Amino acid sequence: MMTIPPDDRPAGAASRSAHPIARAFAGLAVGLGLLAVAAALAFVGGFVWFAHSVPTEEQPLRENADGIVVLTGGASRIADAVDLLAAGHGKRLLISGVHRGTSPREISRAVPRHENLLACCVDLDYAAVNTLGNAEGTRRWVKQMGFRSLIVVTSNYHMPRTMAELGRQLPDVRLIPFVVVSDKMRTGPWWSSAGTSRLLLSEYLKYVVAQVRMRIEGPPETQDMARARAGMRS
């Protein structure tokens, strides 16, 4: 019987043997394409939800708490927080993320009406350099003070990430948000300003990254123990 060498097989047979591989690659490409489209739609939908959920008006605070924390970085945040302290909404105020070159006297000049409060009832945190650091420093301060409730003061666009970080660090503490809204974000819808849109998109990306990081990391107490052991070894 005559045999046909592999290289001399009919073209149709070779084509039929290649069809399953081609179909597999085509199916993989389609699957990856659909996955990319779904991820893009989820990202865009998440951003639209985030942008629309950011408050554009400040609301009067109608409840009190044991303490108040304000995160530096936005106009009028500190002044608003000190006003809340002066109005009796909290017993003590933590200003988190103070620049190392800023003295208490400089802060008091920014709120001259309440200089006496800064001397008696305000603590400064110079260690925090980002929102995670703000949350970690706030946790230490709250536990040191024995507080069970906390008013959180920061900019409106920054509040979702701040509440997520603080909620993870202080799961047993009642957190009350007080948003500070800049004049730029009061003037019109966020999509009408390129600057506001870029700000919200940047903050949304940071929010997503923070959410992923918090799901990967262990509880805050575990992180503290790991850092302590690393410090002892060094």
Secondary structure by P-SEA (a helix, b strand, c coil): ccccccccccaaaaaaaaaaaaaaaaaaaaaaaaaaaaaaaaaaaaaaaaaaacccccccccccccbbbbbccccaaaaaaaaaaaaccccccccccccccccaaaaaaacccccccccccbbbbcccccaaaaaaaaaaaaaaacccbbbbbccccaaaaaaaaaaaacccbbbbbbbbbccccccccccccaaaaaaaaaaaaaaaaaaaaaaacccaaaaaaaaaaaaaac
